[in-house]
Amino acid sequence: MNINFQSVNYTADVKLIEFAEKRIQKISQFYVNIVDVYVYTKVENTSDRINKVVELKIGIPGDYVVVKKKAKSFEEAINSAADSAERVLKRRKEKQRQLG
């Protein structure tokens, strides 16, 4: 599984990149056939404190799963997005089992 990290409009520190990679590795426990994961982080220019955006684009055979979350910190947004991705991948895995 390849993990690609991109930070838009800012420079990400090593701790954030390592945190994201470590958290994304946990997703592979729920869905084995993940080809690659793109992690996009961005700071939006809003007056609101919830301006950190994380988008996960998870490549699986034949499709992509995209999850986008906003939070006060990147760590919080990454955790939230990863949790959502886990639920989506579990659902997709169940559908595959039912179809045969």
KEBA-113220 format. One record per residue: residue number from 1; z, y, x of N, C-alpha, C in turn. Coordinates in steps of 0.2 Angstrom, whole numbers, padded with zeros to 4 digits. Atoms other than C-alpha are relative to their C-alpha. Layout:
BEGIN
[NUM, [Z, Y, X], [Z, Y, X], [Z, Y, X]]
...
//
This chain:
BEGIN
[1, [0000, -0006, 0004], [0000, 0000, 0000], [0000, 0006, 0004]]
[2, [0000, -0007, -0003], [-0005, 0017, 0007], [0003, 0005, -0004]]
[3, [-0003, -0006, 0004], [0005, 0032, 0003], [-0002, 0006, 0004]]
[4, [0003, -0006, -0002], [-0003, 0049, 0005], [0004, 0006, -0003]]
[5, [-0004, -0005, 0002], [0008, 0064, 0004], [-0004, 0007, 0001]]
[6, [0003, -0007, -0001], [0001, 0082, 0001], [0004, 0005, -0003]]
[7, [-0004, -0006, 0003], [0010, 0098, -0001], [-0004, 0006, -0001]]
[8, [0005, -0005, 0001], [0001, 0112, -0009], [0004, 0007, 0000]]
[9, [-0003, -0007, -0001], [0006, 0131, -0005], [0006, 0000, 0003]]
[10, [-0006, 0000, -0004], [0020, 0126, 0006], [0000, -0005, 0006]]
[11, [0000, 0006, -0005], [0024, 0115, 0021], [0007, -0004, -0001]]
[12, [-0006, 0005, 0001], [0035, 0100, 0018], [0003, -0002, 0006]]
[13, [-0003, 0002, -0006], [0048, 0095, 0030], [0000, -0008, 0000]]
[14, [0000, 0007, -0001], [0050, 0077, 0037], [0004, -0004, -0005]]
[15, [-0005, 0003, 0005], [0065, 0073, 0026], [-0003, -0001, -0007]]
[16, [0003, 0001, 0007], [0056, 0076, 0010], [-0006, -0005, 0000]]
[17, [0005, 0005, -0001], [0041, 0065, 0016], [0003, -0007, 0000]]
[18, [-0003, 0007, -0001], [0052, 0051, 0021], [0004, -0002, -0007]]
[19, [-0003, 0002, 0006], [0062, 0052, 0005], [-0005, -0002, -0005]]
[20, [0005, 0002, 0004], [0046, 0051, -0005], [-0003, -0007, 0001]]
[21, [0003, 0006, -0002], [0039, 0037, 0004], [0005, -0006, -0001]]
[22, [-0005, 0005, 0001], [0056, 0027, 0003], [0000, -0001, -0008]]
[23, [0000, 0001, 0007], [0056, 0030, -0016], [-0006, -0003, -0003]]
[24, [0006, 0002, 0003], [0038, 0026, -0019], [0000, -0008, 0002]]
[25, [0000, 0007, -0002], [0041, 0009, -0009], [0003, -0004, -0006]]
[26, [-0004, 0004, 0005], [0053, 0004, -0023], [-0005, -0002, -0006]]
[27, [0004, 0001, 0006], [0039, 0005, -0036], [-0004, -0007, 0001]]
[28, [0004, 0006, -0001], [0030, -0010, -0028], [0004, -0006, -0002]]
[29, [-0004, 0006, 0003], [0044, -0021, -0034], [-0002, -0002, -0007]]
[30, [0002, 0001, 0007], [0038, -0019, -0051], [-0007, -0001, -0002]]
[31, [0007, 0001, 0001], [0019, -0020, -0049], [-0003, -0002, 0007]]
[32, [0001, 0002, -0007], [0013, -0030, -0034], [-0007, 0003, 0002]]
[33, [0007, -0001, -0002], [-0006, -0025, -0034], [-0001, 0008, 0001]]
[34, [0002, -0007, -0001], [-0004, -0006, -0030], [-0004, 0000, 0007]]
[35, [0005, -0001, -0006], [-0018, -0001, -0018], [0002, 0006, 0004]]
[36, [-0002, -0006, -0004], [-0013, 0017, -0014], [0004, 0004, -0005]]
[37, [-0004, -0005, 0004], [-0001, 0031, -0020], [-0002, 0007, 0003]]
[38, [0000, -0007, -0002], [-0005, 0049, -0019], [0006, 0004, -0003]]
[39, [-0006, -0004, 0002], [0010, 0061, -0019], [-0002, 0007, 0001]]
[40, [0001, -0007, -0001], [0006, 0079, -0023], [0006, 0004, -0002]]
[41, [-0006, -0005, 0001], [0020, 0092, -0022], [-0003, 0007, 0000]]
[42, [0002, -0007, 0001], [0018, 0110, -0027], [0006, 0004, -0003]]
[43, [-0005, -0005, 0003], [0029, 0125, -0030], [-0004, 0005, -0004]]
[44, [0003, -0005, 0004], [0023, 0135, -0045], [0003, 0007, 0000]]
[45, [-0003, -0007, 0000], [0025, 0154, -0046], [0002, 0002, -0007]]
[46, [-0003, -0002, 0006], [0036, 0156, -0061], [0007, 0003, 0001]]
[47, [-0007, -0003, 0000], [0052, 0165, -0065], [0005, -0005, -0001]]
[48, [-0004, 0005, 0002], [0059, 0149, -0071], [0003, -0004, 0007]]
[49, [-0002, 0004, -0006], [0070, 0139, -0058], [-0003, -0007, 0000]]
[50, [0003, 0007, 0000], [0062, 0123, -0063], [-0008, 0001, 0002]]
[51, [0007, -0001, -0002], [0046, 0126, -0053], [-0003, -0004, 0005]]
[52, [0003, 0005, -0004], [0044, 0111, -0042], [-0003, -0005, -0004]]
[53, [0004, 0004, 0003], [0030, 0100, -0047], [-0002, -0006, 0004]]
[54, [0002, 0006, -0003], [0027, 0082, -0042], [-0005, -0004, -0004]]
[55, [0005, 0004, 0004], [0012, 0072, -0047], [-0001, -0006, 0004]]
[56, [0001, 0007, -0003], [0010, 0053, -0043], [-0007, -0002, -0002]]
[57, [0006, 0003, 0002], [-0007, 0046, -0043], [0000, -0007, 0003]]
[58, [-0001, 0007, -0002], [-0005, 0027, -0042], [-0007, -0004, -0001]]
[59, [0006, 0004, 0001], [-0021, 0017, -0038], [0002, -0008, -0001]]
[60, [-0001, 0007, 0001], [-0021, -0001, -0045], [-0007, -0002, -0001]]
[61, [0007, 0002, 0000], [-0036, -0012, -0046], [-0003, 0002, -0007]]
[62, [0004, -0002, 0006], [-0049, -0004, -0059], [0003, 0006, -0003]]
[63, [-0003, -0006, 0004], [-0038, 0011, -0064], [0005, 0004, 0005]]
[64, [-0005, -0004, -0003], [-0026, 0025, -0059], [0005, 0001, -0005]]
[65, [-0006, -0003, 0004], [-0009, 0029, -0066], [0002, 0006, 0003]]
[66, [-0002, -0007, -0002], [-0005, 0047, -0066], [0006, 0002, -0003]]
[67, [-0007, -0003, 0003], [0013, 0054, -0068], [0001, 0007, 0003]]
[68, [-0001, -0007, -0002], [0017, 0072, -0067], [0007, 0003, -0003]]
[69, [-0007, -0002, 0002], [0035, 0079, -0067], [0002, 0007, 0003]]
[70, [-0003, -0006, -0002], [0044, 0096, -0065], [0007, 0000, 0000]]
[71, [-0008, 0000, 0000], [0062, 0099, -0059], [0002, 0006, 0005]]
[72, [-0003, -0005, -0005], [0073, 0111, -0049], [-0001, -0002, 0007]]
[73, [0001, 0002, -0007], [0071, 0101, -0033], [-0006, -0005, 0000]]
[74, [0005, 0005, -0001], [0057, 0090, -0026], [0003, -0007, -0001]]
[75, [-0003, 0007, 0000], [0069, 0075, -0024], [0001, -0002, -0007]]
[76, [-0001, 0002, 0007], [0074, 0076, -0043], [-0007, -0001, -0003]]
[77, [0007, 0002, 0003], [0055, 0077, -0048], [-0003, -0006, 0003]]
[78, [0002, 0006, -0003], [0051, 0063, -0036], [0003, -0006, -0004]]
[79, [-0003, 0005, 0004], [0064, 0052, -0044], [-0002, -0001, -0007]]
[80, [0002, 0001, 0007], [0059, 0056, -0061], [-0007, -0002, -0001]]
[81, [0007, 0003, 0000], [0041, 0053, -0058], [0000, -0007, 0002]]
[82, [-0001, 0007, -0002], [0045, 0037, -0049], [0002, -0005, -0006]]
[83, [-0002, 0004, 0006], [0055, 0031, -0064], [-0005, -0001, -0006]]
[84, [0006, 0001, 0005], [0041, 0035, -0076], [-0005, -0004, 0002]]
[85, [0005, 0005, -0002], [0029, 0026, -0066], [0002, -0007, 0000]]
[86, [-0003, 0007, 0000], [0040, 0011, -0065], [-0001, -0003, -0007]]
[87, [0001, 0002, 0007], [0040, 0011, -0084], [-0007, -0002, -0002]]
[88, [0008, 0001, 0002], [0021, 0013, -0086], [-0002, -0006, 0003]]
[89, [0002, 0006, -0003], [0018, -0001, -0073], [0003, -0006, -0003]]
[90, [-0003, 0006, 0004], [0030, -0013, -0082], [-0004, -0001, -0006]]
[91, [0004, 0001, 0006], [0021, -0010, -0098], [-0007, -0003, 0001]]
[92, [0007, 0002, -0002], [0004, -0012, -0090], [0000, -0008, 0002]]
[93, [-0001, 0007, -0002], [0010, -0029, -0082], [0001, -0004, -0006]]
[94, [-0002, 0004, 0006], [0017, -0035, -0099], [-0007, -0001, -0004]]
[95, [0006, 0000, 0003], [0000, -0031, -0107], [-0005, -0005, 0003]]
[96, [0004, 0005, -0003], [-0009, -0041, -0094], [0002, -0007, -0001]]
[97, [-0002, 0007, 0001], [0002, -0056, -0096], [-0002, -0002, -0007]]
[98, [0002, 0002, 0007], [-0001, -0056, -0115], [-0007, -0001, -0001]]
[99, [0007, 0002, 0001], [-0020, -0055, -0113], [-0002, -0006, 0004]]
[100, [0002, 0006, -0003], [-0020, -0069, -0102], [-0001, 0000, 0008]]
//
